[in-house]
Amino acid sequence: MPDQVAYTAAAAVGFSSASDNELPGAIVYPYSSPAEENEPASGHGSRGNGRPARKSRTATAEQVLRSFNTWAFKREQPSDPKLMLQTVAAALERGAPISFVLYWGKGARDRGDEPEQQCLDYLGAMSARVREVYKPGAKIKLLFTDTHAELNGHSRQNIRRYFDDIKSIAEPRGFETCWLGQLVKAAGNLATAAPLDEVVPAETLVSLVASAQKWYRGSASAREGALTYLRMNLVEQRVVERAFPSSIFVTFNGSKMRCLFPKQLPIFYMYSLRRGMSVKPWFLPAAAEKLDTGTDQAKPLPPNAA
């Protein structure tokens, strides 16, 4: 099998390469701990208790990046550490939260359960790490991939039920949500303005076909379903990078799937529920506590294996 296969997506739009400007210098942002902020000011550089006030600490872009770019969360190195640092530095310069976006899919279940809750809590832990060193913290948005779920043969009613349920779990935890299909529709011709010859690694196509054999329930063959999925991603990646140009794109996939994700955004390859586990939560059974998580393909353990 050749190392790469050429794939033409006539519906996809071209893009310009990411900026290769010189890496910015350290950007510092004043930071005070919550305890310090809640203490009343009494003038002349002292606290309400008469002791001298602490000087505000500062966070550099490098420190903020290190707060989440650790093996506690990442499954491998980011796609472009330099671009990721630039993205963090730009947020610090604006005094804005560090913006993360990620796809959230749908499996066989129509309700969120323990796997989804664990995943959201894990994402929340990463966000808390950022907030520890940078007061504005992080902003995480889930992009519900209704387009992929419909391609896989799920009914619109079940898609709506599942994503509405995830929204009800995610928003109280401070996450934002939106529907990928709505983003694509709103982009209109901007998303499909020009054809693009895309070179896709052969191993990526093989992986997509294998995945389609597991999850695709449409009327076409698994290979045709995989090619349609690939074509959709080549369009959607450009919609996402235009809608969230200052964001870091998070994925539970590895770098072998890099060609599916926004070209102009830095990609953070992350574990899903905890360190060492990369299975997407929507593909896990509701009883997630008895899983063999030694590989990326979780398998239920026999009842006597607990």
VODREN-127831 format. One record per residue: residue in one letter; x, y, z of N, C-alpha, C in turn; residue number from 1. Coordinates in steps of 0.2 Angstrom, whole numbers, plus 5000, padded with zeros to 4 digits. Layout:
<pakes>
res	n.x	n.y	n.z	ca.x	ca.y	ca.z	c.x	c.y	c.z	n
A	X	Y	Z	X	Y	Z	X	Y	Z	NUM
...
</pakes>
This chain:
<pakes>
res	n.x	n.y	n.z	ca.x	ca.y	ca.z	c.x	c.y	c.z	n
M	5004	4994	5000	5000	5000	5000	5004	5006	5000	1
P	5003	5011	4996	5007	5017	4996	5007	5021	5002	2
D	5012	5025	5004	5012	5029	5010	5007	5034	5010	3
Q	5005	5037	5005	5000	5042	5005	4995	5041	4999	4
V	4989	5043	4999	4984	5043	4994	4982	5050	4993	5
A	4981	5052	4987	4978	5058	4985	4970	5058	4985	6
Y	4967	5063	4989	4960	5063	4989	4958	5070	4987	7
T	4953	5071	4983	4951	5077	4980	4944	5079	4984	8
A	4944	5084	4987	4938	5086	4990	4935	5092	4987	9
A	4931	5091	4982	4929	5097	4978	4925	5102	4982	10
A	4922	5100	4988	4918	5104	4992	4922	5108	4997	11
A	4928	5107	4998	4932	5110	5003	4935	5117	5000	12
V	4938	5121	5005	4940	5127	5003	4948	5127	5005	13
G	4951	5131	5001	4958	5132	5002	4960	5136	5009	14
F	4966	5136	5011	4968	5139	5017	4975	5142	5016	15
S	4977	5147	5020	4984	5150	5020	4987	5146	5026	16
S	4994	5146	5025	4998	5142	5030	4998	5147	5037	17
A	4999	5144	5042	4999	5147	5049	5005	5152	5049	18
S	5004	5157	5052	5009	5162	5053	5016	5159	5055	19
D	5021	5161	5052	5028	5159	5055	5032	5165	5058	20
N	5028	5169	5061	5032	5175	5064	5036	5173	5069	21
E	5041	5177	5071	5045	5175	5077	5041	5174	5083	22
L	5043	5169	5087	5039	5168	5093	5039	5174	5098	23
P	5034	5176	5101	5033	5182	5105	5037	5181	5111	24
G	5039	5187	5114	5043	5186	5120	5038	5185	5126	25
A	5040	5184	5132	5036	5182	5137	5031	5188	5139	26
I	5025	5186	5139	5019	5190	5141	5017	5189	5148	27
V	5017	5194	5152	5015	5193	5159	5008	5196	5160	28
Y	5005	5193	5165	4998	5195	5166	4998	5195	5174	29
P	4996	5201	5177	4995	5201	5184	4990	5196	5187	30
Y	4992	5193	5192	4988	5188	5195	4988	5188	5203	31
S	4982	5188	5205	4982	5188	5213	4978	5182	5215	32
S	4979	5178	5220	4976	5173	5222	4969	5175	5225	33
P	4964	5170	5224	4957	5172	5227	4957	5175	5234	34
A	4962	5172	5238	4962	5174	5245	4964	5181	5245	35
E	4969	5183	5241	4972	5190	5241	4966	5195	5238	36
E	4963	5193	5234	4958	5197	5231	4952	5199	5236	37
N	4950	5194	5240	4945	5195	5245	4947	5199	5251	38
E	4953	5200	5252	4955	5204	5257	4954	5211	5256	39
P	4951	5215	5261	4950	5222	5260	4956	5226	5260	40
A	4956	5231	5255	4962	5236	5255	4961	5241	5260	41
S	4967	5243	5263	4967	5248	5269	4972	5254	5267	42
G	4974	5254	5261	4979	5259	5259	4986	5258	5261	43
H	4990	5262	5258	4997	5262	5260	5000	5255	5259	44
G	4998	5251	5255	5001	5245	5253	5000	5240	5259	45
S	4995	5240	5263	4994	5236	5268	4987	5232	5268	46
R	4987	5226	5271	4980	5223	5271	4976	5225	5277	47
G	4970	5223	5277	4966	5225	5282	4968	5223	5289	48
N	4972	5218	5289	4975	5215	5296	4981	5219	5298	49
G	4983	5224	5294	4989	5228	5296	4996	5226	5293	50
R	4996	5219	5290	5002	5217	5287	5003	5220	5280	51
P	5009	5220	5278	5010	5223	5271	5007	5218	5266	52
A	5004	5221	5261	5001	5218	5256	5006	5214	5251	53
R	5004	5208	5249	5009	5205	5244	5009	5208	5237	54
K	5014	5208	5234	5015	5210	5227	5011	5205	5223	55
S	5008	5207	5218	5004	5203	5213	5009	5199	5210	56
R	5007	5192	5209	5011	5188	5205	5010	5189	5198	57
T	5014	5186	5194	5013	5187	5186	5014	5180	5183	58
A	5010	5179	5178	5011	5173	5174	5013	5174	5167	59
T	5018	5170	5165	5020	5171	5158	5017	5166	5154	60
A	5017	5167	5147	5014	5163	5142	5017	5156	5143	61
E	5023	5155	5145	5026	5149	5145	5024	5145	5152	62
Q	5023	5149	5157	5020	5146	5163	5013	5143	5162	63
V	5009	5147	5159	5002	5145	5157	5002	5139	5153	64
L	5006	5139	5148	5006	5133	5143	5008	5127	5147	65
R	5013	5128	5152	5015	5122	5156	5010	5119	5161	66
S	5005	5124	5162	5000	5122	5167	4996	5116	5165	67
F	4995	5116	5158	4990	5111	5155	4994	5106	5150	68
N	5000	5108	5148	5003	5104	5143	5008	5100	5146	69
T	5005	5095	5150	5009	5090	5154	5006	5083	5153	70
W	5010	5078	5155	5008	5071	5153	5002	5069	5158	71
A	5000	5073	5162	4994	5072	5166	4988	5072	5162	72
F	4989	5076	5156	4983	5077	5151	4985	5075	5144	73
K	4990	5077	5142	4992	5075	5135	4994	5068	5134	74
R	4992	5065	5128	4994	5058	5126	5000	5058	5122	75
E	5001	5064	5119	5008	5065	5115	5009	5072	5114	76
Q	5014	5074	5111	5016	5081	5110	5011	5085	5106	77
P	5010	5091	5107	5005	5095	5103	5008	5095	5096	78
S	5003	5097	5091	5005	5097	5084	5010	5103	5083	79
D	5010	5109	5086	5014	5114	5085	5015	5118	5091	80
P	5020	5116	5095	5021	5120	5102	5022	5127	5101	81
K	5025	5129	5095	5026	5136	5094	5020	5140	5093	82
L	5016	5138	5089	5009	5141	5088	5005	5141	5094	83
M	5005	5135	5098	5001	5135	5104	5003	5140	5109	84
L	5010	5141	5109	5013	5147	5114	5010	5153	5112	85
Q	5010	5154	5105	5008	5161	5102	5001	5162	5104	86
T	4997	5157	5103	4990	5157	5105	4989	5159	5112	87
V	4992	5156	5117	4992	5157	5124	4994	5165	5125	88
A	5000	5167	5122	5002	5173	5123	4997	5179	5121	89
A	4994	5177	5115	4989	5182	5113	4983	5183	5118	90
A	4981	5177	5121	4976	5178	5126	4978	5181	5132	91
L	4984	5180	5134	4986	5184	5140	4987	5192	5138	92
E	4989	5193	5132	4989	5200	5130	4982	5204	5131	93
R	4977	5200	5129	4970	5203	5129	4967	5202	5136	94
G	4970	5198	5140	4967	5197	5147	4961	5192	5146	95
A	4961	5188	5141	4956	5184	5140	4957	5176	5142	96
P	4952	5172	5143	4953	5165	5145	4957	5162	5139	97
I	4960	5156	5141	4963	5152	5136	4957	5148	5132	98
S	4957	5149	5126	4951	5146	5123	4953	5139	5120	99
F	4948	5134	5122	4949	5127	5119	4943	5125	5116	100
V	4943	5122	5110	4937	5119	5107	4938	5112	5105	101
L	4933	5108	5106	4934	5101	5104	4927	5098	5101	102
Y	4928	5093	5097	4922	5089	5094	4920	5084	5100	103
W	4913	5084	5100	4910	5079	5105	4905	5075	5101	104
G	4906	5069	5100	4902	5065	5096	4897	5061	5099	105
K	4894	5056	5096	4889	5052	5098	4890	5044	5096	106
G	4889	5040	5101	4889	5033	5100	4882	5030	5100	107
A	4882	5024	5103	4876	5020	5103	4871	5023	5108	108
R	4873	5025	5114	4869	5028	5119	4866	5034	5117	109
D	4859	5035	5120	4856	5041	5119	4855	5046	5125	110
R	4859	5044	5130	4859	5048	5136	4867	5048	5138	111
G	4868	5054	5141	4875	5054	5145	4875	5050	5151	112
D	4881	5048	5152	4882	5043	5158	4888	5044	5162	113
E	4891	5040	5165	4897	5040	5169	4903	5042	5165	114
P	4904	5039	5159	4910	5041	5155	4910	5048	5153	115
E	4904	5051	5151	4904	5058	5149	4905	5062	5155	116
Q	4903	5060	5161	4904	5064	5167	4911	5064	5169	117
Q	4914	5058	5168	4922	5058	5170	4926	5062	5165	118
C	4924	5062	5159	4927	5066	5154	4927	5073	5155	119
L	4921	5075	5156	4920	5083	5158	4924	5085	5164	120
D	4924	5080	5169	4927	5082	5175	4935	5082	5174	121
Y	4937	5078	5169	4944	5078	5168	4946	5084	5164	122
L	4942	5086	5159	4943	5093	5156	4943	5098	5161	123
G	4938	5098	5166	4938	5103	5171	4944	5103	5175	124
A	4947	5098	5176	4953	5098	5180	4959	5101	5176	125
M	4959	5100	5170	4964	5104	5166	4963	5111	5166	126
S	4956	5113	5165	4954	5120	5166	4957	5123	5173	127
A	4956	5119	5178	4958	5122	5185	4965	5123	5185	128
R	4969	5119	5182	4976	5120	5181	4978	5126	5179	129
V	4975	5128	5173	4976	5135	5170	4974	5140	5175	130
R	4968	5140	5178	4966	5145	5183	4971	5146	5189	131
E	4974	5141	5191	4979	5141	5196	4985	5146	5195	132
V	4986	5147	5189	4992	5151	5187	4990	5158	5183	133
Y	4984	5158	5181	4981	5163	5177	4974	5164	5178	134
K	4972	5170	5181	4966	5171	5184	4960	5170	5179	135
P	4960	5173	5173	4955	5172	5168	4953	5165	5167	136
G	4958	5160	5168	4957	5153	5167	4957	5151	5160	137
A	4952	5146	5159	4951	5143	5152	4944	5143	5150	138
K	4942	5143	5144	4936	5143	5141	4935	5137	5137	139
I	4931	5132	5138	4931	5126	5134	4924	5125	5131	140
K	4924	5125	5124	4918	5124	5120	4918	5117	5117	141
L	4912	5114	5118	4911	5107	5115	4907	5108	5109	142
L	4910	5106	5103	4906	5106	5097	4903	5099	5095	143
F	4896	5099	5096	4892	5093	5095	4892	5091	5088	144
T	4895	5085	5086	4896	5083	5079	4889	5080	5077	145
D	4884	5083	5076	4878	5081	5074	4878	5078	5067	146
T	4883	5082	5063	4884	5080	5056	4887	5072	5055	147
H	4891	5071	5060	4894	5064	5060	4889	5059	5062	148
A	4885	5061	5067	4880	5056	5070	4875	5054	5065	149
E	4873	5059	5061	4868	5058	5056	4871	5054	5051	150
L	4877	5055	5049	4880	5051	5044	4880	5044	5046	151
N	4882	5042	5052	4882	5036	5055	4875	5032	5056	152
G	4870	5036	5054	4863	5032	5054	4859	5034	5060	153
H	4861	5038	5065	4857	5040	5071	4851	5044	5068	154
S	4846	5043	5071	4840	5047	5070	4841	5054	5073	155
R	4838	5059	5070	4838	5066	5072	4835	5067	5080	156
Q	4830	5063	5081	4827	5063	5088	4832	5060	5093	157
N	4836	5055	5091	4841	5052	5096	4847	5057	5097	158
I	4849	5060	5091	4854	5064	5091	4853	5070	5096	159
R	4847	5073	5095	4845	5079	5099	4844	5077	5106	160
R	4842	5071	5108	4841	5069	5115	4848	5068	5118	161
Y	4853	5065	5114	4859	5064	5117	4863	5071	5118	162
F	4863	5075	5113	4867	5081	5114	4863	5086	5119	163
D	4857	5086	5119	4853	5090	5124	4855	5088	5131	164
D	4856	5081	5132	4858	5078	5139	4865	5080	5140	165
I	4869	5080	5136	4876	5082	5137	4877	5089	5139	166
K	4873	5093	5135	4872	5100	5137	4870	5102	5144	167
S	4865	5098	5146	4863	5099	5153	4868	5096	5158	168
I	4873	5092	5156	4878	5090	5161	4884	5095	5160	169
A	4885	5097	5154	4891	5101	5153	4891	5109	5156	170
E	4885	5112	5154	4885	5119	5156	4885	5120	5163	171
P	4882	5116	5168	4883	5118	5175	4891	5117	5177	172
R	4895	5114	5173	4902	5113	5175	4906	5119	5171	173
G	4902	5123	5168	4906	5129	5165	4908	5129	5158	174
F	4906	5123	5155	4907	5122	5148	4902	5126	5143	175
E	4904	5128	5137	4900	5131	5132	4899	5125	5127	176
T	4893	5126	5123	4892	5121	5118	4889	5124	5112	177
C	4890	5121	5106	4886	5123	5100	4886	5117	5095	178
W	4882	5117	5090	4881	5112	5085	4886	5113	5079	179
L	4889	5108	5077	4894	5109	5072	4890	5110	5065	180
G	4884	5106	5065	4880	5107	5059	4878	5115	5058	181
Q	4876	5118	5063	4874	5125	5063	4880	5129	5061	182
L	4886	5128	5063	4892	5132	5061	4893	5131	5054	183
V	4893	5125	5051	4894	5124	5044	4888	5127	5040	184
K	4882	5127	5042	4877	5130	5038	4878	5138	5038	185
A	4880	5141	5044	4881	5148	5045	4887	5150	5040	186
A	4892	5146	5039	4897	5148	5035	4896	5149	5028	187
G	4891	5145	5026	4888	5145	5019	4894	5144	5014	188
N	4894	5149	5009	4899	5148	5004	4906	5149	5006	189
L	4907	5152	5012	4914	5153	5015	4917	5146	5016	190
A	4913	5141	5018	4916	5135	5019	4918	5131	5013	191
T	4915	5132	5008	4915	5128	5002	4917	5132	4995	192
A	4921	5137	4996	4922	5142	4991	4926	5139	4985	193
A	4931	5135	4987	4936	5133	4982	4938	5125	4983	194
P	4939	5122	4977	4941	5115	4978	4948	5115	4981	195
L	4950	5109	4984	4956	5108	4987	4958	5101	4986	196
D	4965	5100	4983	4968	5093	4983	4971	5092	4989	197
E	4968	5087	4993	4971	5085	4999	4974	5078	4999	198
V	4980	5078	5002	4984	5072	5002	4983	5069	5009	199
V	4980	5063	5009	4978	5060	5015	4982	5053	5016	200
P	4986	5053	5022	4990	5046	5023	4985	5040	5022	201
A	4988	5035	5019	4984	5029	5018	4982	5026	5025	202
E	4986	5026	5030	4985	5023	5036	4979	5027	5039	203
T	4978	5033	5038	4972	5037	5040	4966	5034	5037	204
L	4966	5033	5030	4960	5030	5027	4958	5023	5030	205
V	4964	5019	5031	4962	5013	5033	4959	5013	5040	206
S	4961	5018	5044	4958	5018	5051	4951	5021	5051	207
L	4950	5025	5046	4943	5028	5045	4938	5022	5043	208
V	4941	5018	5038	4936	5012	5036	4935	5008	5042	209
A	4940	5006	5046	4940	5002	5051	4935	5004	5056	210
S	4935	5011	5058	4930	5014	5062	4923	5014	5059	211
A	4922	5015	5053	4916	5015	5050	4913	5008	5050	212
Q	4917	5003	5050	4914	4996	5050	4911	4995	5057	213
K	4914	4998	5062	4911	4998	5069	4905	5002	5070	214
W	4905	5008	5068	4900	5013	5070	4895	5015	5064	215
Y	4897	5014	5058	4893	5017	5052	4887	5012	5051	216
R	4881	5015	5051	4875	5012	5050	4871	5014	5044	217
G	4874	5018	5040	4871	5021	5034	4869	5015	5029	218
S	4867	5018	5023	4865	5013	5018	4871	5011	5013	219
A	4876	5015	5013	4882	5014	5009	4887	5009	5012	220
S	4892	5007	5009	4897	5003	5012	4901	5006	5017	221
A	4905	5003	5021	4909	5006	5026	4914	5010	5023	222
R	4917	5008	5017	4922	5012	5014	4919	5019	5011	223
E	4913	5018	5008	4910	5024	5006	4908	5029	5012	224
G	4906	5026	5017	4904	5030	5023	4910	5033	5026	225
A	4916	5030	5026	4922	5033	5028	4924	5039	5023	226
L	4924	5038	5017	4926	5043	5012	4921	5049	5013	227
T	4915	5048	5014	4910	5054	5015	4912	5057	5022	228
Y	4914	5054	5027	4916	5056	5033	4922	5061	5032	229
L	4927	5058	5028	4933	5062	5027	4931	5068	5023	230
R	4927	5068	5018	4925	5074	5015	4922	5079	5019	231
M	4918	5077	5024	4914	5082	5028	4920	5085	5033	232
N	4924	5081	5035	4930	5084	5040	4934	5089	5036	233
L	4935	5088	5030	4939	5093	5026	4936	5100	5025	234
V	4929	5099	5025	4925	5106	5025	4925	5108	5032	235
E	4923	5104	5037	4922	5107	5044	4928	5109	5047	236
Q	4934	5107	5046	4940	5109	5049	4941	5117	5047	237
R	4939	5119	5041	4940	5126	5039	4935	5130	5042	238
V	4929	5127	5043	4923	5131	5047	4926	5132	5054	239
V	4928	5127	5057	4930	5128	5064	4936	5133	5065	240
E	4941	5133	5060	4947	5137	5061	4945	5144	5060	241
R	4940	5145	5056	4937	5152	5055	4933	5155	5060	242
A	4929	5150	5063	4925	5152	5069	4928	5153	5075	243
F	4934	5150	5076	4938	5150	5083	4945	5151	5081	244
P	4947	5157	5078	4954	5158	5076	4959	5158	5081	245
S	4957	5160	5087	4961	5161	5093	4961	5155	5098	246
S	4959	5149	5096	4958	5144	5100	4963	5138	5099	247
I	4963	5134	5104	4967	5128	5104	4962	5122	5103	248
F	4964	5118	5098	4959	5112	5096	4961	5106	5100	249
V	4957	5103	5104	4958	5098	5108	4955	5091	5105	250
T	4958	5086	5105	4956	5080	5102	4958	5074	5106	251
F	4954	5069	5107	4956	5063	5110	4959	5058	5105	252
N	4959	5060	5099	4963	5056	5094	4970	5057	5095	253
G	4974	5053	5091	4982	5054	5091	4983	5058	5084	254
S	4990	5059	5084	4992	5063	5078	4991	5060	5071	255
K	4990	5053	5071	4989	5050	5065	4983	5053	5061	256
M	4978	5056	5065	4972	5059	5062	4973	5066	5061	257
R	4979	5069	5061	4980	5076	5061	4977	5079	5055	258
C	4976	5076	5049	4974	5079	5043	4966	5080	5044	259
L	4963	5078	5049	4956	5079	5049	4954	5085	5053	260
F	4959	5088	5056	4958	5094	5061	4960	5100	5058	261
P	4958	5106	5061	4959	5113	5058	4967	5114	5057	262
K	4969	5116	5051	4976	5116	5049	4979	5122	5052	263
Q	4975	5128	5054	4978	5134	5056	4978	5134	5064	264
L	4975	5129	5067	4975	5129	5074	4980	5124	5077	265
P	4983	5126	5083	4987	5121	5087	4982	5115	5089	266
I	4985	5109	5089	4981	5103	5091	4984	5101	5097	267
F	4980	5100	5102	4982	5097	5109	4979	5090	5109	268
Y	4983	5085	5109	4981	5078	5109	4981	5076	5116	269
M	4974	5074	5118	4973	5073	5125	4970	5067	5127	270
Y	4971	5064	5133	4968	5058	5135	4961	5060	5136	271
S	4956	5055	5137	4949	5056	5137	4946	5057	5144	272
L	4947	5051	5148	4944	5051	5155	4949	5052	5160	273
R	4955	5050	5159	4961	5050	5164	4967	5048	5160	274
R	4973	5049	5163	4979	5048	5160	4979	5040	5158	275
G	4982	5039	5152	4982	5032	5150	4976	5030	5146	276
M	4971	5034	5146	4965	5031	5143	4963	5036	5137	277
S	4962	5034	5131	4960	5038	5125	4954	5036	5122	278
V	4950	5031	5124	4943	5030	5121	4939	5036	5122	279
K	4935	5037	5117	4930	5043	5118	4924	5041	5122	280
P	4922	5045	5126	4917	5043	5131	4911	5041	5128	281
W	4909	5044	5123	4902	5042	5119	4902	5035	5116	282
F	4908	5032	5116	4909	5025	5113	4909	5020	5119	283
L	4909	5022	5125	4910	5018	5131	4903	5016	5133	284
P	4902	5010	5136	4896	5008	5139	4894	5012	5145	285
A	4888	5012	5147	4886	5016	5153	4890	5014	5159	286
A	4891	5007	5160	4895	5004	5166	4902	5005	5165	287
A	4905	5011	5165	4912	5012	5163	4917	5010	5168	288
E	4914	5008	5174	4919	5006	5180	4923	5000	5179	289
K	4920	4995	5174	4923	4989	5173	4926	4988	5166	290
L	4931	4992	5165	4934	4992	5158	4941	4990	5158	291
D	4943	4987	5153	4950	4986	5151	4953	4992	5148	292
T	4956	4996	5151	4959	5003	5148	4966	5003	5147	293
G	4969	4997	5146	4976	4996	5144	4978	4998	5137	294
T	4972	4998	5133	4973	5000	5126	4968	5006	5124	295
D	4969	5008	5118	4965	5013	5116	4958	5011	5114	296
Q	4957	5004	5114	4950	5001	5112	4948	4998	5119	297
A	4944	5001	5123	4942	4998	5129	4937	4992	5128	298
K	4938	4987	5132	4934	4981	5132	4931	4980	5139	299
P	4924	4978	5139	4922	4977	5146	4925	4971	5149	300
L	4927	4971	5155	4930	4965	5158	4924	4960	5160	301
P	4926	4954	5161	4921	4949	5163	4919	4950	5170	302
P	4913	4948	5172	4911	4950	5179	4915	4948	5185	303
N	4919	4943	5184	4923	4941	5190	4930	4944	5189	304
A	4931	4949	5185	4938	4951	5184	4939	4958	5188	305
A	4934	4960	5192	4935	4966	5196	4940	4965	5202	306
</pakes>
